[in-house]
Amino acid sequence: MSKVLFSSISKKFTMALAGLFLLTFLPIHLTINLMLLKTEPGPFNTAAHFMATFPLIKIMEVVLFGAILIHIIYGIWLQIQNWLSRPVGYVSSNKSEVSFFSKFMIWTGAIVFTFLVLHFFNFFFIKLGIVKGNPEDFYSLAHNLFKIPAYDFIYLGCFTLLGFHLFHAFSSAFQTLGLNHRLWTPVVKVVALVYAIIIPAGFAFISITLWLFR
Amino acid sequence: MKLTLKIWRQKNAKAKGNFETYKMDNVSPRMAFLEMLDALNKMLVEEDKDPVGFDHDCREGICGSCGMYINGHPHGPVPAITTCSLSMRYFKDGDTIWVEPWRAKPFPVIKDLIVDRSAFDKIQIAGGFISVNTGAAPEANSILVQKKKSDDAFDSAICIGCGACVAACKNASAMLFVSAKISQFALLPQGRIEAKDRVRAMVEKMDNLGFGNCSNTGACEAECPKQIKLTNIARLNREFYKAF
């Protein structure tokens, strides 16, 4: 059984599935965040309250955290195996034509994870009561955070790296699942590019708008 | 042409290696890369020095023995050829050329540029075959094969097992090699009978030998002298999932 669950292909399969699930969460998060652009705090706080209390969402939250954990643990595990597979490296740097962002997945992933921890301290831990703050007014909390230039720089930097991460991850997940097709694979690559631009750009737009124009 | 060669020298598997610098003054652009190394070795032997060890056999781009990492590329900077087919006309007068052995834990260096690629043989032995009774050749049309599948199977079967995919991959993954060997059987009716056992055994052996994991960077496809496609890796993944 362990041969099935922990073979190289199985680990990548699990990681790809977890990653694809995470991809479905980002558009939902972005849709809610777009309500931050409204001048009234009501819609955003209502949506945040709904996300924090609706039973189905609470169940999905557990699945979401499970997917994040699996994606991170398997990602680190696979990366360590990859490093061990070449104990002596080359002196001349590799000049093979490759998908550029694929070379830095562990590092873009690590930076995005670091931002996620910061994000938890700013919002999720307040909801849990671990960090002080008003869980019923995330609107003001978010607006205040985006007024801090340092936070905006970190935010924009992390979402740019997330875009790089998503661009390779999206199409790579399909390949790992064995879903390669003469006609559809080029379409998946275009969708990956569009997704990797639109999602981070959407978050960045909110950040810049609240920072500079509100 | 005048060239400076930086070549990895390592006396044996246990010795600590290092780069040695050699100056070559009369390299003809008409030479093949291996002929240039032959000329270097002749010079070294005449100086009573140890010649550079490198693998070679057919010198026609067929066998894939001549694997070496040249200036950041397995088999050198020209796509879709092996080192023996690499002409010196692709280099310029005054160039410095770095020559290294394949680097991967399952491919230990034996001497200089020679690595032990028997890990690929072990993967093949684990399942890269079909079980048939020997005897007279069967009637060719007794099992019909779709032309497209036959062509695709052949495109996979032309993998020469040189190891350039492993050498190019940042993770030293052998997925392109294994996927080619899986595909050449998976696409044909004769190979379907043992398909599940084959893919399970070959992937398990690949993992046990210490090859890295595929992260779909595409370096293997870019450097493969036989232009084996990444679609084979997707097929390997599908075959693996179907096997359980």
Interface residues (C-beta under 8 A of the other chain):
Chain A: K3 V4 S7 S8 I9 S10 K11 K12 F13 L78 Q81 N82 L84 S85 R86 P87 V88 G89 Y90 V91 S92 S93 N94 K95 S96 E97 V98 S99 S102 K103 M105 H168 S171 S172 Q175 T176 L177 G178 L179 N180
Chain B: K6 F19 Y69 N71 G72 H73 P74 P77 W98 E100 R103 A104 K105 P106 A168 K170 N171 A172 S173 R200 V203 E204 M206 D207 G210 F211 G212 N213 C214 S215 N216 T217 G218 A219 A222 E223 L230 T231 I233 A234 R235 L236 N237 R238 F240 Y241 F244
